[in-house]
């Protein structure tokens, strides 16, 4: 057997007879030969040049103190400019975009610095998209804010960027009120823990005889203690008729060791808890007005609202009738889903409502609510249909999907 015939330039390999090689090395060389012959015969056809699809594209690299903006180099002598973050600077940025013929703006940002820029440009009539940083990573050599903005504009001009979801103005306002209310609930919960700590330091075992210290019995007793009442016999009389513990048990639990510093801490925690409860009430009024305005714009629901599945009032629920409001907005009662309460119903409803078609207009829409601990089993058991969106809150996971399209 002769030497292995290779292309010119492979002198070292050609000098080695195949019979003196091991089987593994010979097979490897034969594969290399086949690959090089195939690569030599392969012809690269003419690749079409990538053409811009968005001539009026612009981009902004958002910063905390300065924004770098880039436009089409053919529209101005200075295609990249820096602008401040004051409101007048943002209006100057919008004026510059208008003078350069910009129609669509892409911005890459983290945090909340993009919100004022987004809202002002949207009010001025520009098509604005917020780009996730994972989808617009920098290429090698582009490590400055100036080149970031220019590179982002170039990608946007070729239509290679996908904007993040941003609801319309009314749904964005509804979302802001919901998030503000959620923060207030968390702040109030922290002061509930402070009240319980102060009671424990006085050895008042109130949390052992009532289910919730912020319930009817618990709040009556706490307010009486803050007002100066120390007699356990009198405090036990504030028991609500629905409380499972007897008056004698409550009286024994309220015999404690009073100290001025602990009562002072309890007083301040109660006052702060009441403040957050009042602020939550203000959020409820805003939500009620906004949902009523959305109901007036949409079509009237068909049918009547069914009886509530749960008649008892849940903790931290809004003060207005959420079921009726959601039924008028979406045409269905989302609280009929097990595990979906009023607040989660509003959250799921506004995610569906941001589309032009509501739940009442989409006959093929499916909902499923399960605890968060069963989220993995949800997929394993195959109960979530295709094109299903998972909406996860702190206490539950809601799967919302459609047979023919995704509902968010």
C-alpha positions as YAML, in Angstrom:
chain: A
units: angstrom
residues:
- id: 1
  name: UNK
  ca: [0.00, 0.00, 0.00]
- id: 2
  name: UNK
  ca: [1.39, 3.37, -0.97]
- id: 3
  name: UNK
  ca: [1.54, 6.57, 0.94]
- id: 4
  name: UNK
  ca: [-1.59, 8.47, 1.76]
- id: 5
  name: UNK
  ca: [-2.36, 10.94, -1.02]
- id: 6
  name: UNK
  ca: [-3.16, 14.39, 0.33]
- id: 7
  name: UNK
  ca: [-3.30, 17.88, -1.09]
- id: 8
  name: UNK
  ca: [-0.09, 19.77, -1.78]
- id: 9
  name: UNK
  ca: [1.48, 21.19, 1.33]
- id: 10
  name: UNK
  ca: [0.80, 18.12, 3.47]
- id: 11
  name: UNK
  ca: [4.33, 16.76, 3.03]
- id: 12
  name: UNK
  ca: [4.67, 15.45, 6.56]
- id: 13
  name: UNK
  ca: [1.44, 13.47, 6.38]
- id: 14
  name: UNK
  ca: [2.16, 12.13, 2.88]
- id: 15
  name: UNK
  ca: [5.48, 10.67, 4.03]
- id: 16
  name: UNK
  ca: [3.82, 8.36, 6.56]
- id: 17
  name: UNK
  ca: [2.67, 5.01, 5.05]
- id: 18
  name: UNK
  ca: [-0.81, 4.03, 6.17]
- id: 19
  name: UNK
  ca: [0.30, 0.46, 6.97]
- id: 20
  name: UNK
  ca: [2.57, 1.83, 9.73]
- id: 21
  name: UNK
  ca: [-0.22, 3.80, 11.40]
- id: 22
  name: UNK
  ca: [-2.60, 2.55, 14.01]
- id: 23
  name: UNK
  ca: [-6.20, 1.98, 13.02]
- id: 24
  name: UNK
  ca: [-7.44, 5.03, 14.96]
- id: 25
  name: UNK
  ca: [-4.94, 7.45, 13.42]
- id: 26
  name: UNK
  ca: [-5.60, 6.13, 9.89]
- id: 27
  name: UNK
  ca: [-9.33, 6.55, 10.25]
- id: 28
  name: UNK
  ca: [-8.88, 10.08, 11.58]
- id: 29
  name: UNK
  ca: [-6.67, 11.06, 8.63]
- id: 30
  name: UNK
  ca: [-9.15, 9.62, 6.14]
- id: 31
  name: UNK
  ca: [-11.92, 11.72, 7.74]
- id: 32
  name: UNK
  ca: [-9.74, 14.82, 7.51]
- id: 33
  name: UNK
  ca: [-9.07, 14.08, 3.82]
- id: 34
  name: UNK
  ca: [-12.76, 13.68, 3.05]
- id: 35
  name: UNK
  ca: [-13.58, 16.90, 4.90]
- id: 36
  name: UNK
  ca: [-10.92, 18.95, 3.07]
- id: 37
  name: UNK
  ca: [-11.98, 17.62, -0.31]
- id: 38
  name: UNK
  ca: [-15.62, 18.45, 0.47]
- id: 39
  name: UNK
  ca: [-14.70, 21.95, 1.63]
- id: 40
  name: UNK
  ca: [-12.67, 22.54, -1.52]
- id: 41
  name: UNK
  ca: [-15.60, 21.52, -3.74]
- id: 42
  name: UNK
  ca: [-18.12, 23.60, -1.79]
- id: 43
  name: UNK
  ca: [-18.95, 26.87, -3.50]
- id: 44
  name: UNK
  ca: [-20.18, 29.84, -1.58]
- id: 45
  name: UNK
  ca: [-23.06, 31.43, -3.41]
- id: 46
  name: UNK
  ca: [-23.76, 35.12, -3.49]
- id: 47
  name: UNK
  ca: [-25.25, 36.17, -0.17]
- id: 48
  name: UNK
  ca: [-27.75, 39.02, -0.33]
- id: 49
  name: UNK
  ca: [-26.70, 42.15, 1.46]
- id: 50
  name: UNK
  ca: [-28.60, 42.99, 4.64]
- id: 51
  name: UNK
  ca: [-30.70, 46.06, 3.94]
- id: 52
  name: UNK
  ca: [-32.18, 48.45, 6.51]
- id: 53
  name: UNK
  ca: [-35.88, 48.03, 7.12]
- id: 54
  name: UNK
  ca: [-36.27, 51.00, 9.48]
- id: 55
  name: UNK
  ca: [-34.66, 54.08, 7.97]
- id: 56
  name: UNK
  ca: [-35.96, 56.41, 10.67]
- id: 57
  name: UNK
  ca: [-34.46, 54.37, 13.50]
- id: 58
  name: UNK
  ca: [-32.73, 55.93, 16.50]
- id: 59
  name: UNK
  ca: [-31.36, 54.56, 19.74]
- id: 60
  name: UNK
  ca: [-30.61, 55.78, 23.25]
- id: 61
  name: UNK
  ca: [-28.19, 54.36, 25.79]
- id: 62
  name: UNK
  ca: [-29.84, 55.27, 29.09]
- id: 63
  name: UNK
  ca: [-27.80, 56.44, 32.05]
- id: 64
  name: UNK
  ca: [-28.47, 57.95, 35.45]
- id: 65
  name: UNK
  ca: [-26.84, 61.32, 34.65]
- id: 66
  name: UNK
  ca: [-26.49, 61.30, 30.85]
- id: 67
  name: UNK
  ca: [-28.22, 59.73, 27.85]
- id: 68
  name: UNK
  ca: [-26.35, 58.97, 24.63]
- id: 69
  name: UNK
  ca: [-28.57, 59.18, 21.54]
- id: 70
  name: UNK
  ca: [-27.75, 58.06, 17.99]
- id: 71
  name: UNK
  ca: [-29.58, 58.72, 14.71]
- id: 72
  name: UNK
  ca: [-28.99, 57.89, 11.05]
- id: 73
  name: UNK
  ca: [-25.60, 59.36, 10.01]
- id: 74
  name: UNK
  ca: [-27.14, 60.47, 6.71]
- id: 75
  name: UNK
  ca: [-29.56, 62.81, 8.49]
- id: 76
  name: UNK
  ca: [-27.08, 64.99, 10.39]
- id: 77
  name: UNK
  ca: [-23.41, 65.82, 10.69]
- id: 78
  name: UNK
  ca: [-23.33, 64.73, 14.34]
- id: 79
  name: UNK
  ca: [-25.20, 61.39, 14.51]
- id: 80
  name: UNK
  ca: [-24.37, 60.75, 18.17]
- id: 81
  name: UNK
  ca: [-25.11, 63.32, 20.88]
- id: 82
  name: UNK
  ca: [-25.31, 63.35, 24.66]
- id: 83
  name: UNK
  ca: [-28.25, 64.76, 26.61]
- id: 84
  name: UNK
  ca: [-28.84, 65.38, 30.28]
- id: 85
  name: UNK
  ca: [-31.55, 63.78, 32.39]
- id: 86
  name: UNK
  ca: [-33.55, 66.89, 33.31]
- id: 87
  name: UNK
  ca: [-37.02, 67.24, 31.82]
- id: 88
  name: UNK
  ca: [-36.00, 70.06, 29.49]
- id: 89
  name: UNK
  ca: [-33.09, 67.92, 28.25]
- id: 90
  name: UNK
  ca: [-35.52, 65.13, 27.40]
- id: 91
  name: UNK
  ca: [-37.71, 67.53, 25.43]
- id: 92
  name: UNK
  ca: [-34.59, 68.77, 23.59]
- id: 93
  name: UNK
  ca: [-33.83, 65.13, 22.77]
- id: 94
  name: UNK
  ca: [-37.32, 64.70, 21.33]
- id: 95
  name: UNK
  ca: [-36.92, 67.90, 19.28]
- id: 96
  name: UNK
  ca: [-33.61, 66.62, 17.87]
- id: 97
  name: UNK
  ca: [-35.18, 63.32, 16.94]
- id: 98
  name: UNK
  ca: [-37.98, 65.14, 15.16]
- id: 99
  name: UNK
  ca: [-35.53, 67.32, 13.22]
- id: 100
  name: UNK
  ca: [-33.58, 64.22, 12.13]
- id: 101
  name: UNK
  ca: [-36.68, 62.43, 10.82]
- id: 102
  name: UNK
  ca: [-36.74, 59.76, 13.51]
- id: 103
  name: UNK
  ca: [-39.87, 57.62, 13.68]
- id: 104
  name: UNK
  ca: [-38.83, 54.74, 15.96]
- id: 105
  name: UNK
  ca: [-36.54, 54.76, 19.00]
- id: 106
  name: UNK
  ca: [-34.91, 51.81, 20.76]
- id: 107
  name: UNK
  ca: [-33.41, 52.09, 24.22]
- id: 108
  name: UNK
  ca: [-31.46, 49.64, 26.33]
- id: 109
  name: UNK
  ca: [-31.64, 50.23, 30.03]
- id: 110
  name: UNK
  ca: [-31.91, 48.69, 33.45]
- id: 111
  name: UNK
  ca: [-33.56, 50.06, 36.56]
- id: 112
  name: UNK
  ca: [-36.14, 52.83, 36.23]
- id: 113
  name: UNK
  ca: [-34.10, 55.55, 34.47]
- id: 114
  name: UNK
  ca: [-35.77, 54.75, 31.15]
- id: 115
  name: UNK
  ca: [-39.31, 55.53, 32.32]
- id: 116
  name: UNK
  ca: [-39.24, 59.37, 31.97]
- id: 117
  name: UNK
  ca: [-37.56, 59.12, 28.56]
- id: 118
  name: UNK
  ca: [-40.02, 56.49, 27.39]
- id: 119
  name: UNK
  ca: [-43.08, 58.43, 28.50]
- id: 120
  name: UNK
  ca: [-41.97, 61.77, 27.03]
- id: 121
  name: UNK
  ca: [-41.01, 60.25, 23.67]
- id: 122
  name: UNK
  ca: [-44.26, 58.30, 23.58]
- id: 123
  name: UNK
  ca: [-46.22, 61.48, 24.25]
- id: 124
  name: UNK
  ca: [-44.38, 63.17, 21.39]
- id: 125
  name: UNK
  ca: [-45.57, 60.50, 18.94]
- id: 126
  name: UNK
  ca: [-42.47, 58.30, 18.57]
- id: 127
  name: UNK
  ca: [-42.64, 54.52, 18.40]
- id: 128
  name: UNK
  ca: [-40.50, 53.55, 21.40]
- id: 129
  name: UNK
  ca: [-39.31, 50.06, 22.31]
- id: 130
  name: UNK
  ca: [-37.36, 48.98, 25.38]
- id: 131
  name: UNK
  ca: [-34.74, 46.37, 24.52]
- id: 132
  name: UNK
  ca: [-33.58, 43.65, 26.86]
- id: 133
  name: UNK
  ca: [-29.81, 43.78, 27.29]
- id: 134
  name: UNK
  ca: [-29.56, 40.05, 26.60]
- id: 135
  name: UNK
  ca: [-30.84, 40.59, 23.06]
- id: 136
  name: UNK
  ca: [-28.45, 43.43, 22.22]
- id: 137
  name: UNK
  ca: [-25.08, 42.46, 23.60]
- id: 138
  name: UNK
  ca: [-22.07, 44.50, 22.58]
- id: 139
  name: UNK
  ca: [-19.76, 43.21, 19.88]
- id: 140
  name: UNK
  ca: [-15.98, 43.19, 20.56]
- id: 141
  name: UNK
  ca: [-14.51, 46.68, 20.50]
- id: 142
  name: UNK
  ca: [-17.75, 48.49, 21.29]
- id: 143
  name: UNK
  ca: [-17.29, 49.25, 24.96]
- id: 144
  name: UNK
  ca: [-18.31, 52.92, 25.29]
- id: 145
  name: UNK
  ca: [-21.66, 54.64, 25.62]
- id: 146
  name: UNK
  ca: [-21.17, 56.37, 22.26]
- id: 147
  name: UNK
  ca: [-20.59, 53.13, 20.35]
- id: 148
  name: UNK
  ca: [-23.33, 51.41, 22.33]
- id: 149
  name: UNK
  ca: [-25.91, 53.91, 21.09]
- id: 150
  name: UNK
  ca: [-24.65, 53.73, 17.48]
- id: 151
  name: UNK
  ca: [-24.57, 49.94, 17.51]
- id: 152
  name: UNK
  ca: [-28.03, 49.78, 19.02]
- id: 153
  name: UNK
  ca: [-29.34, 52.13, 16.31]
- id: 154
  name: UNK
  ca: [-27.79, 49.99, 13.59]
- id: 155
  name: UNK
  ca: [-29.39, 46.83, 14.95]
- id: 156
  name: UNK
  ca: [-32.71, 48.63, 15.21]
- id: 157
  name: UNK
  ca: [-32.47, 49.89, 11.63]
- id: 158
  name: UNK
  ca: [-32.13, 46.28, 10.42]
- id: 159
  name: UNK
  ca: [-35.10, 45.15, 12.51]
- id: 160
  name: UNK
  ca: [-33.00, 42.87, 14.72]
- id: 161
  name: UNK
  ca: [-34.29, 44.12, 18.07]
- id: 162
  name: UNK
  ca: [-37.35, 42.88, 19.92]
- id: 163
  name: UNK
  ca: [-39.06, 45.27, 22.28]
- id: 164
  name: UNK
  ca: [-40.07, 44.30, 25.79]
- id: 165
  name: UNK
  ca: [-43.74, 44.34, 26.71]
- id: 166
  name: UNK
  ca: [-45.10, 47.72, 27.72]
- id: 167
  name: UNK
  ca: [-48.86, 48.06, 28.24]
- id: 168
  name: UNK
  ca: [-50.87, 51.04, 27.14]
- id: 169
  name: UNK
  ca: [-51.25, 54.07, 29.38]
- id: 170
  name: UNK
  ca: [-54.41, 52.97, 31.22]
- id: 171
  name: UNK
  ca: [-53.14, 49.46, 31.96]
- id: 172
  name: UNK
  ca: [-49.76, 50.88, 33.02]
- id: 173
  name: UNK
  ca: [-51.58, 53.14, 35.49]
- id: 174
  name: UNK
  ca: [-53.56, 50.18, 36.81]
- id: 175
  name: UNK
  ca: [-50.35, 48.21, 37.23]
- id: 176
  name: UNK
  ca: [-48.70, 51.08, 39.10]
- id: 177
  name: UNK
  ca: [-51.58, 51.27, 41.59]
- id: 178
  name: UNK
  ca: [-51.49, 47.50, 42.11]
- id: 179
  name: UNK
  ca: [-47.76, 47.49, 42.76]
- id: 180
  name: UNK
  ca: [-48.02, 50.44, 45.13]
- id: 181
  name: UNK
  ca: [-50.75, 48.65, 47.07]
- id: 182
  name: UNK
  ca: [-48.65, 45.48, 47.22]
- id: 183
  name: UNK
  ca: [-45.76, 47.44, 48.73]
- id: 184
  name: UNK
  ca: [-48.10, 48.97, 51.32]
- id: 185
  name: UNK
  ca: [-49.32, 45.50, 52.30]
- id: 186
  name: UNK
  ca: [-45.72, 44.40, 52.82]
- id: 187
  name: UNK
  ca: [-44.93, 47.48, 54.92]
- id: 188
  name: UNK
  ca: [-48.02, 46.91, 57.06]
- id: 189
  name: UNK
  ca: [-47.07, 43.26, 57.56]
- id: 190
  name: UNK
  ca: [-43.71, 44.31, 58.98]
- id: 191
  name: UNK
  ca: [-45.44, 46.42, 61.64]
- id: 192
  name: UNK
  ca: [-47.74, 43.52, 62.52]
- id: 193
  name: UNK
  ca: [-44.59, 41.60, 63.39]
- id: 194
  name: UNK
  ca: [-43.39, 44.56, 65.47]
- id: 195
  name: UNK
  ca: [-46.67, 44.59, 67.40]
- id: 196
  name: UNK
  ca: [-46.40, 40.87, 68.08]
- id: 197
  name: UNK
  ca: [-42.81, 41.32, 69.25]
- id: 198
  name: UNK
  ca: [-43.84, 44.04, 71.69]
- id: 199
  name: UNK
  ca: [-46.65, 41.84, 73.04]
- id: 200
  name: UNK
  ca: [-44.22, 38.95, 73.51]
- id: 201
  name: UNK
  ca: [-41.80, 41.19, 75.39]
- id: 202
  name: UNK
  ca: [-44.66, 42.00, 77.77]
- id: 203
  name: UNK
  ca: [-45.49, 38.27, 77.87]
- id: 204
  name: UNK
  ca: [-48.99, 38.89, 76.53]
- id: 205
  name: UNK
  ca: [-49.68, 35.65, 74.63]
- id: 206
  name: UNK
  ca: [-52.36, 37.14, 72.42]
- id: 207
  name: UNK
  ca: [-51.23, 35.31, 69.28]
- id: 208
  name: UNK
  ca: [-51.85, 31.96, 71.03]
- id: 209
  name: UNK
  ca: [-55.53, 32.63, 71.70]
- id: 210
  name: UNK
  ca: [-56.53, 34.41, 68.49]
- id: 211
  name: UNK
  ca: [-55.91, 33.34, 64.92]
- id: 212
  name: UNK
  ca: [-54.81, 36.79, 63.78]
- id: 213
  name: UNK
  ca: [-53.86, 39.68, 66.04]
- id: 214
  name: UNK
  ca: [-55.16, 42.09, 63.39]
- id: 215
  name: UNK
  ca: [-58.61, 40.51, 63.54]
- id: 216
  name: UNK
  ca: [-61.59, 41.88, 65.42]
- id: 217
  name: UNK
  ca: [-60.62, 40.51, 68.84]
- id: 218
  name: UNK
  ca: [-56.91, 41.21, 68.50]
- id: 219
  name: UNK
  ca: [-57.23, 44.83, 67.37]
- id: 220
  name: UNK
  ca: [-59.75, 45.66, 70.10]
- id: 221
  name: UNK
  ca: [-57.41, 44.33, 72.76]
- id: 222
  name: UNK
  ca: [-54.31, 46.02, 71.29]
- id: 223
  name: UNK
  ca: [-56.03, 49.38, 71.02]
- id: 224
  name: UNK
  ca: [-57.25, 49.06, 74.60]
- id: 225
  name: UNK
  ca: [-53.71, 48.30, 75.81]
- id: 226
  name: UNK
  ca: [-52.36, 51.32, 73.93]
- id: 227
  name: UNK
  ca: [-55.13, 53.45, 75.46]
- id: 228
  name: UNK
  ca: [-53.93, 52.47, 78.94]
- id: 229
  name: UNK
  ca: [-56.06, 49.48, 79.90]
- id: 230
  name: UNK
  ca: [-54.10, 46.80, 81.83]
- id: 231
  name: UNK
  ca: [-56.81, 44.79, 83.63]
- id: 232
  name: UNK
  ca: [-56.97, 41.32, 81.98]
- id: 233
  name: UNK
  ca: [-60.62, 40.93, 83.02]
- id: 234
  name: UNK
  ca: [-61.56, 44.06, 81.09]
- id: 235
  name: UNK
  ca: [-59.35, 43.15, 78.12]
- id: 236
  name: UNK
  ca: [-60.96, 39.69, 77.87]
- id: 237
  name: UNK
  ca: [-64.39, 41.29, 77.44]
- id: 238
  name: UNK
  ca: [-63.27, 42.61, 74.03]
- id: 239
  name: UNK
  ca: [-63.53, 39.06, 72.70]
- id: 240
  name: UNK
  ca: [-65.54, 38.77, 69.49]
- id: 241
  name: UNK
  ca: [-68.36, 36.24, 69.46]
- id: 242
  name: UNK
  ca: [-66.70, 34.40, 66.56]
- id: 243
  name: UNK
  ca: [-63.47, 33.83, 68.51]
- id: 244
  name: UNK
  ca: [-62.89, 30.15, 69.34]
- id: 245
  name: UNK
  ca: [-61.02, 30.83, 72.59]
- id: 246
  name: UNK
  ca: [-63.04, 31.35, 75.74]
- id: 247
  name: UNK
  ca: [-62.98, 34.48, 77.88]
- id: 248
  name: UNK
  ca: [-61.12, 32.60, 80.63]
- id: 249
  name: UNK
  ca: [-58.37, 31.51, 78.21]
- id: 250
  name: UNK
  ca: [-57.99, 35.01, 76.81]
- id: 251
  name: UNK
  ca: [-57.85, 36.46, 80.33]
- id: 252
  name: UNK
  ca: [-55.04, 34.06, 81.32]
- id: 253
  name: UNK
  ca: [-53.07, 34.92, 78.19]
- id: 254
  name: UNK
  ca: [-53.31, 38.67, 78.88]
- id: 255
  name: UNK
  ca: [-51.67, 38.57, 82.30]
- id: 256
  name: UNK
  ca: [-48.25, 40.03, 81.51]
- id: 257
  name: UNK
  ca: [-45.33, 42.13, 82.65]
- id: 258
  name: UNK
  ca: [-45.93, 45.70, 81.55]
- id: 259
  name: UNK
  ca: [-42.98, 47.97, 80.82]
- id: 260
  name: UNK
  ca: [-43.16, 51.48, 79.43]
- id: 261
  name: UNK
  ca: [-40.68, 50.90, 76.60]
- id: 262
  name: UNK
  ca: [-42.60, 47.88, 75.33]
- id: 263
  name: UNK
  ca: [-45.92, 49.75, 75.41]
- id: 264
  name: UNK
  ca: [-44.23, 52.62, 73.57]
- id: 265
  name: UNK
  ca: [-43.01, 50.26, 70.84]
- id: 266
  name: UNK
  ca: [-46.49, 48.72, 70.58]
- id: 267
  name: UNK
  ca: [-48.05, 52.18, 70.26]
- id: 268
  name: UNK
  ca: [-45.76, 53.27, 67.46]
- id: 269
  name: UNK
  ca: [-46.19, 50.00, 65.57]
- id: 270
  name: UNK
  ca: [-49.97, 50.31, 65.81]
- id: 271
  name: UNK
  ca: [-49.88, 53.90, 64.56]
- id: 272
  name: UNK
  ca: [-47.70, 52.98, 61.58]
- id: 273
  name: UNK
  ca: [-49.94, 50.01, 60.81]
- id: 274
  name: UNK
  ca: [-52.96, 52.33, 60.75]
- id: 275
  name: UNK
  ca: [-51.13, 54.74, 58.44]
- id: 276
  name: UNK
  ca: [-50.46, 52.02, 55.87]
- id: 277
  name: UNK
  ca: [-54.03, 50.79, 56.14]
- id: 278
  name: UNK
  ca: [-55.24, 54.30, 55.31]
- id: 279
  name: UNK
  ca: [-52.87, 54.48, 52.33]
- id: 280
  name: UNK
  ca: [-54.14, 51.12, 51.10]
- id: 281
  name: UNK
  ca: [-57.65, 52.56, 51.24]
- id: 282
  name: UNK
  ca: [-56.51, 55.44, 49.01]
- id: 283
  name: UNK
  ca: [-55.12, 52.91, 46.51]
- id: 284
  name: UNK
  ca: [-58.43, 51.04, 46.56]
- id: 285
  name: UNK
  ca: [-60.28, 54.22, 45.63]
- id: 286
  name: UNK
  ca: [-57.91, 54.85, 42.73]
- id: 287
  name: UNK
  ca: [-58.32, 51.27, 41.52]
- id: 288
  name: UNK
  ca: [-62.09, 51.47, 41.75]
- id: 289
  name: UNK
  ca: [-62.25, 54.67, 39.71]
- id: 290
  name: UNK
  ca: [-59.81, 53.39, 37.07]
- id: 291
  name: UNK
  ca: [-61.55, 50.02, 36.62]
- id: 292
  name: UNK
  ca: [-64.90, 51.78, 36.37]
- id: 293
  name: UNK
  ca: [-63.49, 54.00, 33.61]
- id: 294
  name: UNK
  ca: [-62.25, 50.91, 31.74]
- id: 295
  name: UNK
  ca: [-65.67, 49.28, 32.12]
- id: 296
  name: UNK
  ca: [-67.36, 52.28, 30.51]
- id: 297
  name: UNK
  ca: [-65.12, 52.00, 27.42]
- id: 298
  name: UNK
  ca: [-65.65, 48.29, 26.82]
- id: 299
  name: UNK
  ca: [-68.69, 46.28, 25.81]
- id: 300
  name: UNK
  ca: [-71.23, 45.32, 28.43]
- id: 301
  name: UNK
  ca: [-70.88, 41.74, 29.72]
- id: 302
  name: UNK
  ca: [-73.41, 39.14, 28.67]
- id: 303
  name: UNK
  ca: [-75.20, 37.32, 31.46]
- id: 304
  name: UNK
  ca: [-75.32, 37.83, 35.20]
- id: 305
  name: UNK
  ca: [-72.67, 37.56, 37.86]
- id: 306
  name: UNK
  ca: [-72.89, 34.27, 39.73]
- id: 307
  name: UNK
  ca: [-72.90, 33.95, 43.49]
- id: 308
  name: UNK
  ca: [-69.48, 34.25, 45.16]
- id: 309
  name: UNK
  ca: [-67.63, 31.00, 45.69]
- id: 310
  name: UNK
  ca: [-66.14, 32.26, 48.99]
- id: 311
  name: UNK
  ca: [-68.43, 34.40, 51.13]
- id: 312
  name: UNK
  ca: [-65.93, 35.23, 53.87]
- id: 313
  name: UNK
  ca: [-63.74, 38.28, 53.33]
- id: 314
  name: UNK
  ca: [-60.10, 37.48, 52.71]
- id: 315
  name: UNK
  ca: [-57.21, 39.32, 54.31]
- id: 316
  name: UNK
  ca: [-55.97, 42.51, 52.63]
- id: 317
  name: UNK
  ca: [-58.65, 42.44, 49.96]
- id: 318
  name: UNK
  ca: [-59.76, 45.77, 48.43]
- id: 319
  name: UNK
  ca: [-62.66, 47.57, 50.03]
- id: 320
  name: UNK
  ca: [-64.72, 47.80, 46.84]
- id: 321
  name: UNK
  ca: [-66.54, 45.00, 45.01]
- id: 322
  name: UNK
  ca: [-63.76, 43.44, 42.94]
- id: 323
  name: UNK
  ca: [-65.92, 40.65, 41.51]
- id: 324
  name: UNK
  ca: [-68.41, 43.02, 39.94]
- id: 325
  name: UNK
  ca: [-65.65, 45.28, 38.64]
- id: 326
  name: UNK
  ca: [-63.78, 42.40, 37.00]
- id: 327
  name: UNK
  ca: [-66.97, 40.95, 35.58]
- id: 328
  name: UNK
  ca: [-67.79, 44.26, 33.94]
- id: 329
  name: UNK
  ca: [-64.24, 44.59, 32.64]
- id: 330
  name: UNK
  ca: [-63.63, 41.07, 31.32]
- id: 331
  name: UNK
  ca: [-67.04, 39.46, 31.04]
- id: 332
  name: UNK
  ca: [-66.09, 36.55, 33.34]
- id: 333
  name: UNK
  ca: [-65.60, 36.11, 37.08]
- id: 334
  name: UNK
  ca: [-61.95, 35.24, 37.60]
- id: 335
  name: UNK
  ca: [-62.45, 34.69, 41.34]
- id: 336
  name: UNK
  ca: [-64.35, 31.50, 40.50]
- id: 337
  name: UNK
  ca: [-60.94, 29.90, 39.86]
- id: 338
  name: UNK
  ca: [-59.70, 28.08, 42.93]
- id: 339
  name: UNK
  ca: [-56.73, 29.88, 44.42]
- id: 340
  name: UNK
  ca: [-57.40, 33.14, 42.58]
- id: 341
  name: UNK
  ca: [-58.45, 35.92, 44.94]
- id: 342
  name: UNK
  ca: [-59.52, 39.49, 44.20]
- id: 343
  name: UNK
  ca: [-56.03, 40.99, 43.95]
- id: 344
  name: UNK
  ca: [-54.67, 38.11, 41.86]
- id: 345
  name: UNK
  ca: [-57.80, 38.39, 39.75]
- id: 346
  name: UNK
  ca: [-57.09, 42.05, 39.00]
- id: 347
  name: UNK
  ca: [-53.48, 41.17, 38.18]
- id: 348
  name: UNK
  ca: [-54.52, 38.41, 35.79]
- id: 349
  name: UNK
  ca: [-57.27, 40.58, 34.37]
- id: 350
  name: UNK
  ca: [-55.04, 43.50, 33.50]
- id: 351
  name: UNK
  ca: [-52.58, 41.12, 31.79]
- id: 352
  name: UNK
  ca: [-55.38, 39.87, 29.58]
- id: 353
  name: UNK
  ca: [-57.00, 43.28, 29.16]
- id: 354
  name: UNK
  ca: [-53.88, 44.87, 27.61]
- id: 355
  name: UNK
  ca: [-54.81, 43.06, 24.41]
- id: 356
  name: UNK
  ca: [-57.50, 44.50, 22.18]
- id: 357
  name: UNK
  ca: [-59.61, 41.42, 22.87]
- id: 358
  name: UNK
  ca: [-60.78, 40.71, 26.41]
- id: 359
  name: UNK
  ca: [-61.62, 37.41, 27.98]
- id: 360
  name: UNK
  ca: [-65.28, 37.78, 27.09]
- id: 361
  name: UNK
  ca: [-64.38, 38.04, 23.42]
- id: 362
  name: UNK
  ca: [-62.02, 35.06, 23.45]
- id: 363
  name: UNK
  ca: [-64.11, 31.90, 23.74]
- id: 364
  name: UNK
  ca: [-61.09, 29.58, 23.74]
- id: 365
  name: UNK
  ca: [-59.35, 31.13, 26.77]
- id: 366
  name: UNK
  ca: [-58.38, 28.77, 29.58]
- id: 367
  name: UNK
  ca: [-57.40, 29.50, 33.17]
- id: 368
  name: UNK
  ca: [-55.78, 27.30, 35.75]
- id: 369
  name: UNK
  ca: [-54.70, 28.24, 39.26]
- id: 370
  name: UNK
  ca: [-52.46, 26.09, 41.44]
- id: 371
  name: UNK
  ca: [-50.15, 26.78, 44.40]
- id: 372
  name: UNK
  ca: [-46.60, 27.81, 43.62]
- id: 373
  name: UNK
  ca: [-45.27, 24.65, 45.24]
- id: 374
  name: UNK
  ca: [-46.92, 22.65, 42.45]
- id: 375
  name: UNK
  ca: [-45.48, 24.65, 39.59]
- id: 376
  name: UNK
  ca: [-43.07, 21.91, 38.53]
- id: 377
  name: UNK
  ca: [-45.77, 19.24, 38.80]
- id: 378
  name: UNK
  ca: [-47.96, 21.48, 36.66]
- id: 379
  name: UNK
  ca: [-45.68, 20.97, 33.68]
- id: 380
  name: UNK
  ca: [-44.91, 17.32, 34.50]
- id: 381
  name: UNK
  ca: [-48.56, 16.34, 34.57]
- id: 382
  name: UNK
  ca: [-49.20, 18.10, 31.27]
- id: 383
  name: UNK
  ca: [-52.22, 20.06, 32.48]
- id: 384
  name: UNK
  ca: [-51.04, 23.32, 30.90]
- id: 385
  name: UNK
  ca: [-52.01, 23.55, 27.26]
- id: 386
  name: UNK
  ca: [-49.79, 24.83, 24.48]
- id: 387
  name: UNK
  ca: [-49.39, 28.60, 24.15]
- id: 388
  name: UNK
  ca: [-49.96, 29.06, 27.86]
- id: 389
  name: UNK
  ca: [-48.61, 31.97, 29.87]
- id: 390
  name: UNK
  ca: [-47.67, 31.42, 33.51]
- id: 391
  name: UNK
  ca: [-48.58, 34.27, 35.86]
- id: 392
  name: UNK
  ca: [-46.87, 33.77, 39.20]
- id: 393
  name: UNK
  ca: [-47.61, 35.77, 42.32]
- id: 394
  name: UNK
  ca: [-46.25, 35.28, 45.81]
- id: 395
  name: UNK
  ca: [-48.82, 32.65, 46.78]
- id: 396
  name: UNK
  ca: [-49.98, 31.02, 43.55]
- id: 397
  name: UNK
  ca: [-49.21, 30.31, 39.95]
- id: 398
  name: UNK
  ca: [-51.88, 31.10, 37.40]
- id: 399
  name: UNK
  ca: [-51.67, 29.59, 33.94]
- id: 400
  name: UNK
  ca: [-53.49, 31.66, 31.37]
- id: 401
  name: UNK
  ca: [-53.56, 30.45, 27.81]
- id: 402
  name: UNK
  ca: [-55.51, 30.18, 24.59]
- id: 403
  name: UNK
  ca: [-55.94, 27.57, 21.92]
- id: 404
  name: UNK
  ca: [-54.81, 29.89, 19.17]
- id: 405
  name: UNK
  ca: [-52.72, 32.61, 20.78]
- id: 406
  name: UNK
  ca: [-51.00, 33.58, 23.97]
- id: 407
  name: UNK
  ca: [-52.84, 35.71, 26.50]
- id: 408
  name: UNK
  ca: [-50.76, 37.81, 28.84]
...
